[in-house]
Amino acid sequence: MRRFATFLLFLCCLVRAATALEDRTVAIWFDTDTWNQNMLLKDLNDNAQGKHLRFVAVRPGDPFNYKISYDNAIKPIQSYYGQLNAHAASVTCYDATGQTLFTFSREARSTEKGAANAASKEIIKRLLELEKLAAREGDKPAPSR
């Protein structure tokens, strides 16, 4: 009987471990143009694949978890070969109440896509870190849809 109970417990643990974790949906209100929104949303979802997150864009007025203001620009940089044009991205992230959570920029990227990719990786990293801090303090993480 003890062997059967041990086997049953082992089987339950194995099934639980084999069950894939469901991706959590994070609703984002983008404060940028459609071109940048689509590029950033794709990069966010591509870079969040192993982190059990799925980002969706919402329209103004719909409930959201975070508002992201995104802007990109071309900034000249001086190199050994002369002046080059480099892409830069700036991000400001707000929570659902409008409080600023973080601001950063990524500069000196070769392409517009490279700047968006670097920004999306940093957004994911910071959002996950903020949720860890909130969980440690006993607060609830940002609500999911």
DOPA-981617 format. One record per residue (C-alpha): residue number from 1; residue in three letters; x, y, z. Coordinates in steps of 0.05 Angstrom, whole numbers. Each point is the difference from the previous one (the first is absolute). Layout:
[pt NUM, 'ALA', [X, Y, Z]],
...
//
This chain:
[pt 1, 'MET', [0, 0, 0]],
[pt 2, 'ARG', [57, 47, 16]],
[pt 3, 'ARG', [32, -12, -68]],
[pt 4, 'PHE', [-66, 15, -35]],
[pt 5, 'ALA', [-8, 65, 39]],
[pt 6, 'THR', [72, 20, -16]],
[pt 7, 'PHE', [-11, -17, -74]],
[pt 8, 'LEU', [-65, 40, -1]],
[pt 9, 'LEU', [34, 60, 32]],
[pt 10, 'PHE', [57, -5, -50]],
[pt 11, 'LEU', [-50, -4, -57]],
[pt 12, 'CYS', [-38, 61, 24]],
[pt 13, 'CYS', [64, 40, 5]],
[pt 14, 'LEU', [22, -22, -69]],
[pt 15, 'VAL', [-67, 20, -31]],
[pt 16, 'ARG', [3, 68, 35]],
[pt 17, 'ALA', [71, 13, -25]],
[pt 18, 'ALA', [-18, -21, -71]],
[pt 19, 'THR', [-60, 46, -3]],
[pt 20, 'ALA', [21, 62, -40]],
[pt 21, 'LEU', [-8, 66, 36]],
[pt 22, 'GLU', [-51, 44, -33]],
[pt 23, 'ASP', [24, 67, -26]],
[pt 24, 'ARG', [-25, 60, 38]],
[pt 25, 'THR', [-30, 54, -43]],
[pt 26, 'VAL', [25, 71, 12]],
[pt 27, 'ALA', [-42, 55, -30]],
[pt 28, 'ILE', [41, 59, -26]],
[pt 29, 'TRP', [-25, 68, -22]],
[pt 30, 'PHE', [52, 26, -48]],
[pt 31, 'ASP', [10, 75, -5]],
[pt 32, 'THR', [35, 0, -68]],
[pt 33, 'ASP', [-17, -5, -74]],
[pt 34, 'THR', [-26, -63, -32]],
[pt 35, 'TRP', [66, -18, -33]],
[pt 36, 'ASN', [39, 2, 66]],
[pt 37, 'GLN', [-57, -34, 38]],
[pt 38, 'ASN', [-1, -60, -47]],
[pt 39, 'MET', [76, -6, 0]],
[pt 40, 'LEU', [6, 5, 75]],
[pt 41, 'LEU', [-59, -47, 14]],
[pt 42, 'LYS', [31, -53, -45]],
[pt 43, 'ASP', [67, 7, 34]],
[pt 44, 'LEU', [-31, -3, 69]],
[pt 45, 'ASN', [-36, -65, -16]],
[pt 46, 'ASP', [62, -30, -34]],
[pt 47, 'ASN', [44, 17, 59]],
[pt 48, 'ALA', [-51, -23, 53]],
[pt 49, 'GLN', [-9, -71, -26]],
[pt 50, 'GLY', [40, -34, 55]],
[pt 51, 'LYS', [-28, 44, 54]],
[pt 52, 'HIS', [-74, -21, -4]],
[pt 53, 'LEU', [-24, 69, -21]],
[pt 54, 'ARG', [-43, 21, -59]],
[pt 55, 'PHE', [-8, 73, -16]],
[pt 56, 'VAL', [-62, 29, -33]],
[pt 57, 'ALA', [-14, 71, -22]],
[pt 58, 'VAL', [-63, 34, 23]],
[pt 59, 'ARG', [-35, 62, -24]],
[pt 60, 'PRO', [-4, 63, 42]],
[pt 61, 'GLY', [-58, -7, 49]],
[pt 62, 'ASP', [6, -76, 6]],
[pt 63, 'PRO', [28, -29, 65]],
[pt 64, 'PHE', [76, -10, -1]],
[pt 65, 'ASN', [57, -21, 45]],
[pt 66, 'TYR', [53, 48, -26]],
[pt 67, 'LYS', [5, 60, -45]],
[pt 68, 'ILE', [63, 5, -40]],
[pt 69, 'SER', [23, 64, -34]],
[pt 70, 'TYR', [50, -18, -54]],
[pt 71, 'ASP', [39, 45, -46]],
[pt 72, 'ASN', [57, -13, -47]],
[pt 73, 'ALA', [48, 49, -34]],
[pt 74, 'ILE', [62, 1, -43]],
[pt 75, 'LYS', [59, 31, 36]],
[pt 76, 'PRO', [66, 15, -33]],
[pt 77, 'ILE', [61, -30, 34]],
[pt 78, 'GLN', [72, 14, -15]],
[pt 79, 'SER', [44, -59, -19]],
[pt 80, 'TYR', [69, -11, -25]],
[pt 81, 'TYR', [-27, 0, -71]],
[pt 82, 'GLY', [-41, 63, 8]],
[pt 83, 'GLN', [-71, 15, 21]],
[pt 84, 'LEU', [-49, -58, 1]],
[pt 85, 'ASN', [-74, -2, 11]],
[pt 86, 'ALA', [-21, -44, 58]],
[pt 87, 'HIS', [-69, -18, 24]],
[pt 88, 'ALA', [-24, 14, 71]],
[pt 89, 'ALA', [-63, -20, 37]],
[pt 90, 'SER', [-29, 32, 63]],
[pt 91, 'VAL', [-52, -33, 44]],
[pt 92, 'THR', [-42, 24, 59]],
[pt 93, 'CYS', [-45, -51, 34]],
[pt 94, 'TYR', [-60, 17, 44]],
[pt 95, 'ASP', [-45, -44, 41]],
[pt 96, 'ALA', [-76, 0, -7]],
[pt 97, 'THR', [-7, 59, 48]],
[pt 98, 'GLY', [48, 44, -40]],
[pt 99, 'GLN', [60, -5, 47]],
[pt 100, 'THR', [67, -1, -36]],
[pt 101, 'LEU', [34, -67, 12]],
[pt 102, 'PHE', [64, 9, -41]],
[pt 103, 'THR', [32, 39, -56]],
[pt 104, 'PHE', [60, -20, -42]],
[pt 105, 'SER', [31, 8, -68]],
[pt 106, 'ARG', [41, -46, -45]],
[pt 107, 'GLU', [47, 35, -48]],
[pt 108, 'ALA', [52, -14, -53]],
[pt 109, 'ARG', [-37, -57, -34]],
[pt 110, 'SER', [12, -14, -73]],
[pt 111, 'THR', [-73, -5, -20]],
[pt 112, 'GLU', [-68, 22, 23]],
[pt 113, 'LYS', [-17, -73, 11]],
[pt 114, 'GLY', [62, -9, 44]],
[pt 115, 'ALA', [-21, 58, 43]],
[pt 116, 'ALA', [-70, -28, 9]],
[pt 117, 'ASN', [27, -69, 16]],
[pt 118, 'ALA', [47, 28, 53]],
[pt 119, 'ALA', [-57, 41, 30]],
[pt 120, 'SER', [-47, -60, 2]],
[pt 121, 'LYS', [51, -43, 37]],
[pt 122, 'GLU', [10, 55, 51]],
[pt 123, 'ILE', [-76, 10, 9]],
[pt 124, 'ILE', [-10, -74, 14]],
[pt 125, 'LYS', [59, -3, 48]],
[pt 126, 'ARG', [-25, 61, 39]],
[pt 127, 'LEU', [-73, -22, 3]],
[pt 128, 'LEU', [19, -69, 26]],
[pt 129, 'GLU', [46, 33, 52]],
[pt 130, 'LEU', [-55, 47, 22]],
[pt 131, 'GLU', [-48, -58, 9]],
[pt 132, 'LYS', [51, -38, 41]],
[pt 133, 'LEU', [9, 61, 45]],
[pt 134, 'ALA', [-75, 7, 8]],
[pt 135, 'ALA', [-7, -74, 18]],
[pt 136, 'ARG', [56, 6, 52]],
[pt 137, 'GLU', [-35, 60, 32]],
[pt 138, 'GLY', [-65, -38, 3]],
[pt 139, 'ASP', [-35, 41, -52]],
[pt 140, 'LYS', [-38, -32, -56]],
[pt 141, 'PRO', [34, 1, -68]],
[pt 142, 'ALA', [-32, 40, -55]],
[pt 143, 'PRO', [-68, -30, -17]],
[pt 144, 'SER', [-3, -45, -61]],
[pt 145, 'ARG', [-57, -3, -50]],
//
